[in-house]
């Protein structure tokens, strides 16, 4: 059985941060979006720490692959809200 260390990957939180950063939002909006996607509060300090780890990951292994089949964090479908059409 191959070692999981052989394939470097981002954590689900890091993947959510990486994908959100690709949108070019402000830091505040990015943090709000990541918090929503993860389902728990992600503060500014934690967000910036994880972003630093992502930068180191990219320097060492290159940018992670992001494909439409990637089912990492959150749902890609909109949810129905009460009172919406």
C-alpha positions as CSV (number, residue, x, y, z in Angstrom):
1,X,0.0,0.0,0.0
2,X,1.5,3.3,-1.0
3,X,2.2,5.9,1.6
4,X,-0.1,8.9,1.8
5,X,2.9,11.1,2.2
6,X,3.9,10.3,-1.4
7,X,1.1,12.5,-2.7
8,X,1.2,16.0,-1.3
9,X,-2.2,17.6,-1.0
10,X,-3.9,20.6,0.6
11,X,-6.2,20.1,3.5
12,X,-9.9,20.9,2.9
13,X,-9.5,24.3,4.6
14,X,-6.4,25.1,2.5
15,X,-8.2,24.0,-0.7
16,X,-11.2,26.3,0.2
17,X,-8.8,29.2,0.9
18,X,-6.9,28.5,-2.4
19,X,-10.1,28.4,-4.5
20,X,-11.5,31.5,-2.8
21,X,-8.3,33.4,-3.4
22,X,-8.7,32.7,-7.1
23,X,-11.8,34.8,-7.1
24,X,-9.9,38.0,-6.3
25,X,-12.1,39.1,-3.4
26,X,-11.1,41.3,-0.5
27,X,-9.6,39.6,2.5
28,X,-12.8,40.2,4.5
29,X,-15.1,38.7,1.9
30,X,-12.7,35.8,1.3
31,X,-12.8,34.9,5.0
32,X,-16.6,35.1,5.1
33,X,-16.9,32.8,2.1
34,X,-14.4,30.3,3.5
35,X,-16.2,30.3,6.8
36,X,-19.5,29.6,5.0
37,X,-18.0,26.8,2.9
38,X,-16.3,25.1,5.9
39,X,-19.3,25.4,8.2
40,X,-17.2,26.8,11.1
41,X,-15.6,30.1,11.9
42,X,-12.3,30.8,10.2
43,X,-10.7,33.9,11.7
44,X,-8.3,36.3,10.0
45,X,-5.2,35.0,11.8
46,X,-6.0,31.3,10.9
47,X,-6.8,32.3,7.3
48,X,-3.5,34.1,6.9
49,X,-1.6,31.3,8.5
50,X,-3.1,28.8,6.1
51,X,-2.5,31.1,3.2
52,X,1.2,31.1,4.1
53,X,1.2,27.3,4.2
54,X,-0.4,27.3,0.8
55,X,2.3,29.6,-0.6
56,X,5.0,27.2,0.7
57,X,3.1,24.3,-0.8
58,X,3.0,26.0,-4.2
59,X,6.7,26.9,-4.1
60,X,7.6,23.2,-3.4
61,X,5.0,21.3,-5.4
62,X,3.5,23.8,-7.8
63,X,-0.2,24.9,-7.9
64,X,-2.7,22.2,-6.9
65,X,-5.0,20.9,-9.6
66,X,-8.5,22.2,-9.5
67,X,-11.0,20.2,-11.6
68,X,-14.8,20.3,-11.8
69,X,-14.8,16.7,-10.5
70,X,-13.1,17.9,-7.3
71,X,-15.6,17.4,-4.5
72,X,-13.6,18.9,-1.7
73,X,-15.6,21.3,0.5
74,X,-19.2,22.5,0.3
75,X,-21.8,22.0,-2.3
76,X,-21.7,23.5,-5.7
77,X,-25.5,23.6,-5.8
78,X,-27.6,26.5,-4.5
79,X,-29.8,25.7,-1.6
80,X,-33.5,26.8,-1.4
81,X,-34.2,29.5,1.2
82,X,-37.6,30.2,2.7
83,X,-39.3,33.0,0.9
84,X,-37.2,32.7,-2.3
85,X,-38.8,31.8,-5.6
